[in-house]
Amino acid sequence: MPEPLRQAVHQLVSEVVMNCQEVLRYTEPDVAHDWKRMTLYRATDAADTMDMAAMLIAAYCQQYTGLPMNTLASYLQIRQQHSRAAGPRESDRQEIAGMLGSPLPPESDTDARQWHSWGQGYAEGGLMAEADEQRLFTEACLHGLRARLCDDVDSLDSYLPPHIAELARKVAGVLEVPQPAAV
């Protein structure tokens, strides 16, 4: 990867990480009364910024390496792309209904039943039941990084549950700039 492209990708990924941290921050109970607006803003900012990174890489591959469009389309996984402009899909509505314990409409098709079931799985015992170590560590890393970059480690205690704040403080502490040893 050429150095200017590498630097641009690193910058964009850093912006994504900051936006992801803010998504997590606005989910905390005492932070934002306007969580709906702010979580959606920051989540879509992160998605758009990652899209910019992907498109820069794709443009380079197409223009400078001659990557064929069908290969590029495959690498971009364009079949997975869904437009936010269309709003939530039926699958999204069924998945959230399953998460929140809403009943599945009796006339639902197989796909709707599967999405509803996945939502139930998140809520009942699978992916949302207990925070696993990897998820807690990821959250702590994002919060600790943001606190260190903003030089505001003390703010961690004001909006995070104590166990995540403690881990985020440790992460921020490791990120401190080491001072030269006195001679």
C-alpha positions in Angstrom: 0.0 0.0 0.0 1.5 3.4 -0.9 2.4 5.5 2.1 -0.1 8.4 1.5 -3.0 5.9 1.2 -1.8 4.0 4.3 -1.7 7.3 6.2 -5.2 8.2 5.0 -6.6 4.8 6.0 -5.0 5.1 9.4 -6.6 8.5 9.9 -10.0 7.4 8.8 -9.9 4.3 11.0 -8.9 6.5 14.0 -11.9 8.6 13.3 -14.1 5.5 13.2 -12.8 4.4 16.6 -13.6 7.8 18.1 -17.1 7.6 16.7 -17.6 4.1 18.0 -16.5 5.2 21.5 -19.1 7.9 21.4 -21.8 5.4 20.4 -20.9 3.4 23.5 -20.7 6.6 25.6 -24.2 7.7 24.7 -25.6 4.4 25.7 -24.7 5.0 29.3 -27.7 6.0 31.5 -26.4 9.2 32.9 -24.8 10.7 29.8 -27.3 11.8 27.3 -31.0 12.5 27.5 -30.9 12.5 23.7 -29.3 9.1 23.2 -31.4 8.2 20.1 -30.1 11.1 18.1 -26.5 10.9 19.3 -26.0 7.1 19.0 -27.5 7.3 15.4 -25.3 10.2 14.4 -22.1 8.6 15.7 -22.9 5.1 14.4 -23.6 6.5 10.9 -20.5 8.8 11.1 -18.5 5.6 11.8 -20.1 3.7 9.0 -19.6 6.6 6.5 -16.0 7.0 7.5 -15.3 3.3 7.0 -17.0 3.5 3.7 -14.7 6.4 2.7 -11.7 4.2 3.6 -13.0 1.3 1.6 -13.7 3.5 -1.4 -10.2 5.1 -1.3 -8.6 1.6 -1.3 -11.0 0.5 -4.0 -10.2 3.6 -6.2 -6.5 2.9 -5.8 -6.9 -0.8 -6.7 -9.0 0.0 -9.7 -7.0 2.9 -11.0 -3.4 1.9 -10.2 -3.4 -1.9 -10.0 -5.9 -2.6 -12.8 -8.1 -4.7 -10.5 -11.1 -5.8 -12.6 -14.5 -4.4 -11.6 -16.0 -7.8 -10.9 -13.1 -8.7 -8.6 -13.4 -5.3 -6.9 -17.2 -5.8 -6.5 -16.5 -9.1 -4.9 -13.9 -7.6 -2.5 -16.3 -4.8 -1.6 -19.0 -7.4 -0.8 -21.6 -5.2 -2.6 -24.3 -7.9 -2.2 -24.2 -7.1 1.5 -24.7 -3.4 1.0 -28.0 -1.9 2.2 -28.9 1.7 2.1 -29.8 3.6 5.3 -31.9 5.9 3.2 -34.5 3.1 2.9 -34.8 3.0 6.7 -35.0 -0.1 8.9 -35.9 -3.3 7.0 -38.4 -5.9 8.0 -35.5 -8.0 9.2 -34.4 -5.2 11.5 -37.9 -4.8 12.9 -38.3 -8.6 13.5 -34.9 -8.8 15.2 -35.6 -5.9 17.6 -39.0 -7.4 18.3 -37.3 -10.7 19.2 -34.8 -8.9 21.5 -37.6 -7.1 23.3 -39.9 -10.1 23.7 -42.6 -8.9 21.3 -44.6 -11.6 19.7 -44.0 -12.7 16.2 -47.0 -11.9 13.9 -48.8 -15.2 13.0 -48.6 -14.6 9.3 -44.8 -14.2 9.3 -42.7 -15.9 6.7 -39.6 -18.1 7.3 -37.1 -15.2 7.0 -39.1 -13.1 9.5 -39.2 -16.0 11.9 -35.4 -16.5 11.6 -34.7 -12.8 12.3 -37.1 -12.8 15.3 -35.4 -15.9 16.6 -32.0 -14.3 16.3 -33.2 -11.4 18.3 -34.6 -13.7 21.0 -31.2 -15.5 21.0 -29.5 -12.2 21.7 -31.8 -11.4 24.6 -32.3 -14.9 26.2 -28.9 -16.3 26.7 -26.7 -15.7 23.9 -24.9 -12.6 22.9 -26.5 -10.1 25.2 -26.9 -12.0 28.4 -23.6 -11.3 30.2 -20.9 -9.1 28.9 -18.0 -11.3 27.9 -14.3 -10.4 28.6 -13.7 -9.5 25.0 -16.6 -7.1 24.8 -15.7 -5.5 28.2 -12.0 -5.1 27.1 -13.1 -3.6 23.8 -15.3 -1.0 25.5 -12.6 -0.2 28.1 -10.0 0.2 25.3 -12.2 2.6 23.4 -13.1 4.7 26.5 -9.5 4.7 27.7 -8.1 5.7 24.4 -10.6 8.6 24.1 -9.9 9.7 27.6 -6.2 9.7 27.0 -6.5 11.5 23.7 -8.7 14.2 25.3 -6.5 14.3 28.4 -9.7 13.7 30.5 -9.2 10.4 32.3 -11.2 11.7 35.3 -14.3 11.9 33.2 -14.4 8.1 33.0 -15.9 7.9 36.4 -18.8 10.2 35.5 -20.5 8.1 32.9 -19.2 4.5 33.0 -20.1 1.6 35.3 -17.3 1.3 37.9 -15.9 -2.0 36.5 -15.5 -0.6 33.0 -14.2 2.7 34.3 -11.5 0.9 36.3 -10.4 -1.1 33.2 -10.5 2.0 31.0 -8.3 3.9 33.5 -5.8 1.1 33.3 -5.8 1.3 29.5 -5.4 5.1 29.6 -2.6 4.6 32.1 -0.7 2.3 29.7 -1.1 4.9 27.0 0.6 7.7 28.9 3.6 9.1 27.2 6.7 7.8 29.0 9.0 10.4 30.4 12.8 10.1 29.8 14.6 8.6 32.7 16.5 11.0 34.9 20.2 10.6 34.7 
